[in-house]
Amino acid sequence: MIVYDTGALVAAERSSRQLWALHAAALRKSLSPLVPAGMLAQAWRGGPQANLSRLLAGCTVMPLDEPFARAAGTLCGRAGTTDVVDAAVVILAQLAGATIVTGDPDDVHRLVEAAGGIPAKVHAI
């Protein structure tokens, strides 16, 4: 399983061959990459954003409900950061046992460390 952060969504919109190859491989394995709704909000600029829309057609967008929001906020407190959307990616990846696909591996690694090192896999785009 994989979780996309905003950097991955932006890479898709910019036609990143690396991102699209990774996405195609996931779909061939019948995996639906996860996208926290906050990530979509950070990447969406009103459309049409054809490439991003095409990517999202193969993804599952996950809502940010209250328990998820509390967990992300708690992780930010532990990591000493304020980006709850990045924290949401790490929390979701923990719950799904997923690899994080990110355009900002340094920030994600900091959150992963604060979360106890799980998930350990971070793939930079």
QUIVEN-V369503 format. One record per residue. N is the residue number from 1. RES is the residue in three letters. SS is DSSP state (a for helix, b for strand, c for the rest). NEAR is the number of other C-alpha atoms within 10 Angstrom. Layout:
BEGIN
n = {N,N}
res = {RES,RES}
ss = {SS,SS}
near = {NEAR,NEAR}
END
This chain:
BEGIN
n = {1,2,3,4,5,6,7,8,9,10,11,12,13,14,15,16,17,18,19,20,21,22,23,24,25,26,27,28,29,30,31,32,33,34,35,36,37,38,39,40,41,42,43,44,45,46,47,48,49,50,51,52,53,54,55,56,57,58,59,60,61,62,63,64,65,66,67,68,69,70,71,72,73,74,75,76,77,78,79,80,81,82,83,84,85,86,87,88,89,90,91,92,93,94,95,96,97,98,99,100,101,102,103,104,105,106,107,108,109,110,111,112,113,114,115,116,117,118,119,120,121,122,123,124,125}
res = {MET,ILE,VAL,TYR,ASP,THR,GLY,ALA,LEU,VAL,ALA,ALA,GLU,ARG,SER,SER,ARG,GLN,LEU,TRP,ALA,LEU,HIS,ALA,ALA,ALA,LEU,ARG,LYS,SER,LEU,SER,PRO,LEU,VAL,PRO,ALA,GLY,MET,LEU,ALA,GLN,ALA,TRP,ARG,GLY,GLY,PRO,GLN,ALA,ASN,LEU,SER,ARG,LEU,LEU,ALA,GLY,CYS,THR,VAL,MET,PRO,LEU,ASP,GLU,PRO,PHE,ALA,ARG,ALA,ALA,GLY,THR,LEU,CYS,GLY,ARG,ALA,GLY,THR,THR,ASP,VAL,VAL,ASP,ALA,ALA,VAL,VAL,ILE,LEU,ALA,GLN,LEU,ALA,GLY,ALA,THR,ILE,VAL,THR,GLY,ASP,PRO,ASP,ASP,VAL,HIS,ARG,LEU,VAL,GLU,ALA,ALA,GLY,GLY,ILE,PRO,ALA,LYS,VAL,HIS,ALA,ILE}
ss = {c,b,b,b,c,a,a,a,a,a,a,a,a,c,c,c,a,a,a,a,a,a,a,a,a,a,a,a,c,c,c,c,c,b,b,b,a,a,a,a,a,a,a,c,c,c,c,c,c,a,a,a,a,a,a,a,a,c,c,b,b,b,c,c,c,a,a,a,a,a,a,a,a,a,a,a,a,a,a,c,c,c,c,a,a,a,a,a,a,a,a,a,a,a,a,a,c,c,b,b,b,b,c,c,a,a,a,a,a,a,a,a,a,a,c,c,c,c,c,c,c,b,b,b,c}
near = {15,24,27,26,27,24,19,28,27,22,20,24,20,13,13,14,12,13,23,17,11,14,21,14,12,17,14,10,9,11,16,19,22,23,25,23,17,20,22,20,12,14,18,17,9,7,8,9,15,11,17,21,16,12,17,18,11,17,20,15,19,15,12,15,9,9,9,15,17,14,16,25,19,15,24,22,15,13,17,12,15,13,14,19,23,24,29,28,30,29,24,24,27,20,11,14,16,23,22,29,26,25,19,17,17,12,15,21,18,16,28,26,14,18,19,10,14,18,21,16,16,21,16,16,17}
END
